[in-house]
Amino acid sequence: MRVAFVSMETTRHDDSAGRRRLERLARLLAERGHDVTVFCARSWDGERETATDAGVVYHGVTDAPAPTSFALRLPWALTRFDPDVVHALPTPASQVVAANVGGTLARAPLVLEAFGDTDPSGSRWAGRALSAPDRIVTPSELVRTELRERGVADDRLRTLPESIDMDLVRSVDPAEDVDVAFAHPLDETANVKSLLLGLAELRDRGWSATIIGDGPARADYEQEVEDLRIDDRVEFVGGCSREQRLAIYKGSHAFVQTAYREQFATELLWALAAGCVGIVEYQAESSAHELIENYDRGFRVTTPQQLADAIVDAGEFEHLTIEDSWADYDHEAVLEAYLQLYRNLQGEYGMIG
């Protein structure tokens, strides 16, 4: 299958979660033998029109991010590629409209990847960007609901989750045992305070906690740990690689999720697959609770006291280092769901044509 991805800015321009998701999908498709090209602004040295990375061809439509020029040149670049499917990110909105023109000329369906971390609503093309695609993919029901509230018909929406590498989860050895793990960039959305207040409620009990992540609020959180007099049992370990995170999760009994905003709680998913009991503080703008709604080894809480109680109750569960029930979220399983979406759309185009 020939798949054209459209993302004026790649992760080399702006390393956002939505761009990482799209480029991961492109790499997985290329690994399966599909012909994959990402149409983008050039980010490599020299004057070559294309560059190849991990089997994915990156086609420089413009020399630098320039929405108007990119939108004008994109349809003809797509037509020359002759894709079976066009798959675009939502911003800038003008690239979606241009991708629709190119897809129409190539008689290829258009899929929009709406992760929810960028908002095209300020653009004059925003309405067209939501009405043009044949399907819009969201990572969670939270983002799907937001799009329905903006007038997108539910039958044009498809929810496909983030994916993880179960083979990698199985291969990593556990780190030293710890009771509670937490992972999130330490910014204003992390809401580590809820976790710390919950842990402080358990000051008279024996426990340990590891906080993964770095960011502008780290010093404030470290000071709060001292103020709560629990600094001897809370360790801040910084960003950590994926392997290091998995080792910590496999050594941990519970993973606590408190962040205010999560389009998809990816770190929670990795931790659940690594055997952690999931404890999620409900937030109106977070999808994290969706992962554990029907999961026995999970707790949903709304207050630090409930969070503290859940940490205690989590001790009743067996300590696991792998949870195979999350294999449906493996890269290969989610990739196959995308491929089936592409095939279904091609079938619809065949019926139309």
Buried (B, 14 or more C-beta within 10 A) or exposed (E): BBBBBBBBBBBBBEEBBBBBBBBBBBBBBBBBEBBBBBBBBBBEEEEEEEBEBEBBBBBBBBEEBBBEBBBBBBBBBBBEBEBBBBBBBBBBBBBBBBBBBBBBEBBBBBBBBBBBBBEBEEBEBBBBBBBBBBBBBBBBBBBBBBBBEEEBEEEBBBBBBBBBBBEBBBEBEBBEEBBBBBBBBBBEBBBBBBBBBBBBBBEEEEBBBBBBBBBEBBEEBBEBBEEBEBBEBBBBBEEBEEEBBBBBBBBBBBBBBBBBBBBBBBBBBBBBBBBBBBBBBBBEEBBBBBBBEEBEBBBBBEBBEBBBBBBBEBEEBEBBBBBEEBEEBBBBBBBEBBBEBBEBBBEEBEEEE
